[in-house]
Amino acid sequence: MSKIKIYIFLVLIFGFLTNNLLAKKIEILYKVENYPITNKDVAKEINYLLMLNDQLKTIEKEELIQYATKSIIKEKVKKNEILKNFKFGGNGELIEKQINFLRNNLNLDEIEFENLLNSLDISKNFLKEKIEIELMWNKMIYTIYKDKVIINEMSIKEKLKKDL
């Protein structure tokens, strides 16, 4: 299937799934500390998750909404914890690499990728923030636990020799 046909198919699927969510007025569904989560946020998260994982298209709509809601809540909790220890910013180069990696995985050129994001109501800033939260979360976890992990290289080498 050509890139254009795949692109059109994705746009139709995403539009169908989120149309019912966006048809309602915007409502605050949850609040995580000072971050409200609206039905529009859930619709955008669904689009984002479907863009990342085609297999999510096979699950029921209600289950997908619950999955997206849990994803947003986890992200807000992560962001709150990150802000206690780190400041955002300064990760531009890593974020751009991740965006390019995603674009390449979707087999899209820059223009097609921009069009896809626009059709899904996903801004570049939204995408950058999501990526930065994950990068900073990983950095925080590493910083907290790096001294608590002990690696016995000899044991690993011996096990590998036995297994081979």
Secondary structure by P-SEA (a helix, b strand, c coil): ccaaaaaaaaaaaaaaaaccccccccccccccccccccaaaaaaaaaaaaaaccccccccaaaaaaaaaaaaaaaaaaaaaaaaccccccaaaaaaaaaaaaaaaacccaaaaaaaaaaacccaaaaaaaaaaaaaaaaaaaaaccccccccaaaaaaaaaaac
